[in-house]
Amino acid sequence: MTTATTHHHPITVVGAGLGGLTLARILHVHGIEAVVLDLDASPTARHQGGMLDLHEDSAQLALRAAGLYEEFLAIIHPGGQAMRIIDRHGTVLLADKDGDSGGRPEVNRNDLRRILLDSLPAGTVRWGAKVTAARPLGGGRHELRLADGTTLTTDLLVGADGAWSRIRPLLSDAVPAYTGVSFVEADLRDAAVRHPATAELAGGGMMFALGDNRGILSHRETDGTLHAYVALRVPEDWAAGVDFTDTEAARAEVLHHFEGWDDRLRAMLADARGALVPRPIHALPVGHRWQRTAGVTLLGDAAHLMSPFAGEGANLAMLDAAELAAAIAARPGDTEAALAQYEKALFPRSEASAAESAGNLDLCFDENAPRGLIERMAAYQASA
């Protein structure tokens, strides 16, 4: 009979997404080491997503604290801040063509993750380390059990493991709820060459085409791909009733919802290459919070999962990480004071963003869309 090996780490971060990696990097800058556990077999085991706009007052602050601001500047997508709002007939209703102004430059998520990974000491991230159980041991210490049978203990446990966090139940009974909207992701490759009319309509950055409680959203990626998010108000089990392994049948089902839409918009789905990927959109309750619990906290989607309609998910995760790292570094030997300080700022900040996200989702998918979104964008510009 063999006995499972148990290791101890002073700080353990679960999840090697942008938030978990940012936390580990800024702690390292302060001379504080952490281990990061991730269930993926390797950093390239799965695609990490498309473009992100990184905000001056959140993710960019975190990158400065991480000492990676120059590396960030080198991966900015020129023109990526351009934005268009279009109706279902292909009429451009609002166009912000100056894609290099403002404080929210676009970068590819994979490039950003690479910069963070490359900045960490070898061995910081343990790949293929799937957490299957977590339990308190008392005195703020916790034990984690991994899928390979090993266990580890830690003095400080940080759940940075996303929407379906294994760590969140230590703090909260909340679970993400379906928002009523599902995405189907598709890629229109070499758009400017193969689909020039669609590429011209979409512009060089982000496009929102909205109407009739549905939409087609797109990002222009650095390789010229138009990455589309086809959005529908459908029941939560809708995707389960569509065979997405049969791409052509799935394409026909989704296109059926866009009959009468401009052919240049429909082309983002009709002419897409590769798999069509369903993404039901979930969110935690607006204002999600928990009682201070010794030795454990959350950041990013594990703490405040919201829809993408405020553009805050990755930005908040990285800001969470920066503020948590700063609090830990400022209070050596007093973890509980550091966590209390971090959560005091975390809760109201994430509540405001989650409320904005929920409100924007409703604006995008109501009977009057895209009028409400245009008015909201005008308000943002006026306040800026």
N, C-alpha and C positions, 0 to 999 in steps of 0.2 A: 504494500500500500504506500503510495507516494503522497506527500503533503504539499499543498499548494504554497508557492513562495509568496511571502508578503514583503513589500518594499514600503519605505516611508519617504514622503516628500513634504517639505514644509509648505509649499504652495502647489496645488494641482488645478489646472485649468482643463475643463472638459469641452472640447470643440476647437478645431483649428480653422475656423472661419476668420473673417477679418477682425472681429472683436477679440477673439481669443489670441490671435497672433499679435495684434497691437498691444494687448496687455502684457504678453510675454516679452515683447521687444522693449517696451518702456520700463518694465521692471529690470530688464537686463541693463539698460542704460544707467539705472540707479544702482547697479551692482547686486541686484536681487534676482536669484535664479528661480525659475518655475519649470515644471514639466507640463506639457500639453498633450492630452490624449485625444486621438481622433479615430473614428471607426473605419475611415477609408484606408485601403491597403497602401496607398501612396499619394503624394500630392497631386498626381495626374490621373487618379482613378476615375474621376468623373468631371464633366464640364462644370465650371463654377458660375456660369451666367454671363450676361452681356455687359453693357455699358453702365457706368455709375457716374452721377454728378456729385462731386465732392465739395462740400460747402466750406466757406471760409471760417465760419464760426463753430465748426464741429470736426469733421474729418481732417481738414487741413491743420487745425490746431493739434490734433492727435499726431499727425505726421511730423509736425515741427517738434513736438515733445519726443518723438521716436528718433529724431535726427535723420529723417528720411525725406525732408522736403525737397531737396535738389533732385533726388531720384524720382519723386512724384512729378516734378516739372517736366522731366524727360519723357514721360509716358502720356502726357495730355494729348487728347485727340483734337487737332485744330478744327475749328468750326463746329465742334460738337454741342455748343450751347444754343445753337439755332433751334427755334421751336415754331411749329405750325399747328393751328387748330382748323380742321376741315369738316364740312358736313358730309353726309353720306353720298351726295351727288358729286363730290370732288371739288366743291367750291372752297377756296382758301378764304377763311373768315378772319384769321389773325396770323400774322407772320412776323416773327422776330428774327430777322435775317443776320444780325450781327452775332455770329456764333463764337466770337473770341472775347466778348466783353462780359462783364458781370463776374460774380464770385463763385461760380459753380462749374468749373471745367469738367469735361467728361474724360474718363479713363476706362480702359478695359479691366474688368474685375480680375481676370486671370493675371494681367500684368501687375496689378496692385498686390495681389496675393504673393506673386513671385518675389517682389521687392521685400515684403515682410518676411517671407521664409528665408531668403538669402541673408537677412540681417541677424538671424538667430544662430547661436552656437549649435554645432552639430549635436544631435541627440536630444534637443529640446522637445521636438515633437515626436511622439511615439505613434507611428502609423499602425493600423490594424488593431487598435486598442479600443474595442467596443465595450462601453460600460453597460453592464446588465443589471446592476443593483448598487444602491448607495444607502448607507445607514449611519446614524450618529453613534459615536462611541462615548460621548460625554466630554465635558470640558472644551467643547468647540472642535474636537477632532472627529474625523469621519473615515469610514472604510468604504472603499470601492471594490466591487468584484467585476472582473472582466470576462469576456466571452471565452477566453482561452483557459479560464480556471484560476488565473492568478488574482491576487488581491493586493491592494495597497492602502496605506493609511496616509492621512494628510492633516496638517494643522489648519489650513485654509483651503476651502473648496470653492471654485468659481464655476458656475454653470454658464458656459458660452456655447451651448449645444443646440441652439435654434428652437424652432417652433415646437417640436415634440420632445422637449428637454427631459432627460432622465434625472436631472438635478432639481428641477422646479418642484416636484412633489415634496421635497424636504421642507419647503417654505410655504407652499400655496396649493390649494385644491383646484385652482383655475385651470381650465383646458381651453385651447383655441376653438372658436366657433366659426362655422362657415358664414361668410359675408353675403352670400347670395350671388356672387360673381365668380365665374370660372374663366381662366385663360386657356387658350391653346397656342403654344409657341411654335413658330415656323420661321424658316430662314430662306430669304430670296437672295441667292448668291450672285456675285458679279452684277449687281443690280443696274449700275450705270451703263454697262455694256449690253447686257441681255434684256433688260427691261427698262429702257431709258424713260419712258413716259411715267412709269410708277416711281422711278428714282427722282425724277424732276418734281413730281407732286409731293413726295415725302420730304424733300429738302435734305439739308446736310446734318441735321441733328435729330430731335425728337418730334414726332408727329402724333397728334390725336385726331382721329376721324371718328365722330360720334353721332349717334342718332338712334331712335327707336329702342332704347334700353340695351344697346349693344355698341361695340366699338372695335376699331382696328387701330392699334397703337404700334409705332415702330421707332427703332433707334438705328441710325447709320453707324455701323461698326468700323473699326480701323482698317479692316481688310476689304471694305466696300460692300459687305453684306448688309441687307436690310433685315434686322431681327424683329419679327412681328409678334405682337401679343394680341391675338384675336379674343375679344372679351364678350361674354354672354351672361345675361341674368337667367340662370337655369337652376333647377333643383340640385342639391348637393350630390345626389347619386347619378346625375346626368352622364358624367364621364364613364361611369361603370357600365352604362348601357351602350357605349360606343366601342367598337373593337379597334383600338388605336394600333394594334399590330397589323391591321389591314389598312395601310395608309390611304389607298384610293377610296375605300368605303368611308373612312373617317373624314377625308377631305370633302366628299360629297355631302355628308351629314352636316358638317360645319358650314359649308358654302350655302346650304339650304337656308340658313338663318340670315344670309346676306343677299337674298334675291332683291333686285332693284337697286343695289349699290353700284357705284361707279366701277367700271371694269378695271381701272387702274388700281383701285383699292382691293378688289377681289383677287387681283393677280398676286397679292402678297401671300395668299393661301393657295390659289389655283395653280400657280407656277412655282411654288416652294419645292425645294429639294431636301430630301432627308426625312427623318421621322417628324410627325406632329405630336407634340408633347402636351397632355392636359395638365393644368395646374389649378385646382380649386383654391380659391383665396380664403385664408382663415385669419382670424385676429383674436387676440386676448381682449378681455373687457377693457374698455377705456378706463383709465385710472387704476389698473391692476397694481397692487402693492401687497406687502407682507409685513408681519411683525419681525423685528430684529431677532435673528436666530443665530446663535453663536457659531462662528467658524464657517459660514457659508453665505454666498450671495449669488446673484445672477447679473448678466449683462446681455445687451442686444436682444434678439428675438426671444430668447429664453425669458427675458424680463418683460418685454413690451411688444410682442408680435403685433404688427398692424398691416393693413393693406399698403401697396406701394404708391398710393395716390397722394402722398405728401413728399415722396422722394427722400425719406428720412431714415429708412431701415439701416443701411450700412453706415450712414453718417452718425446716427445715434450710437450704434454698436462701437464705433471707434472712439467717439467722445466718452462713452461710458468707460471704456478701457483706459483712456488717458486719465480720467478723473479718479478711477479706482487705483491705478498705479501711483498717481501722485499722493493720494491719501495714505496708501501703505508706506510709501517712502518717507512721508513726513512724520509718521508715527511708529518708528521701529519698536517692536515689543508690545504694541498696544493695538492689536488687530481689530478688536471690537470698536474702539473709537474710530478707527479708519473706516470700517464698514458703515458705522452709523453716519459719519460725515458724507460718505459716498451716496448712501441711499436717501439721505435727506434732500439732496439735490436731484437725484435720479427720478424720484417719483413725480414731482410736479412737472419736470421737463418732459418726461415721456408721456404723461397724461395729456399735455397740451398738443404734442405731435400726433398722438393717437386720435384725439378728437378732430384735429385738422384732417387727418387721413380719412377718417370715416365720413366727414362732411364732404370731402372732395370726391370720394367714391359715389356718393349720392348725386352730386352735381353731374358727374360724367355719365351716369346711367339712369336718368329720369326722362320724362316725356319732353322736357324742354331742352335737352342737351343738343348742341354744345353751348347754348346761350349762357348758362350759369357758369361754366368753366371760363368763358371769355370774360365775364364780369369779374370773376375771382382773379384771373391773371392781371386784369387792369388794376385791381386793387393792390395786388402785390407790387406792380410796377410803380404805382403812386406812392406806396409806403417806402419803397426803396429810394 
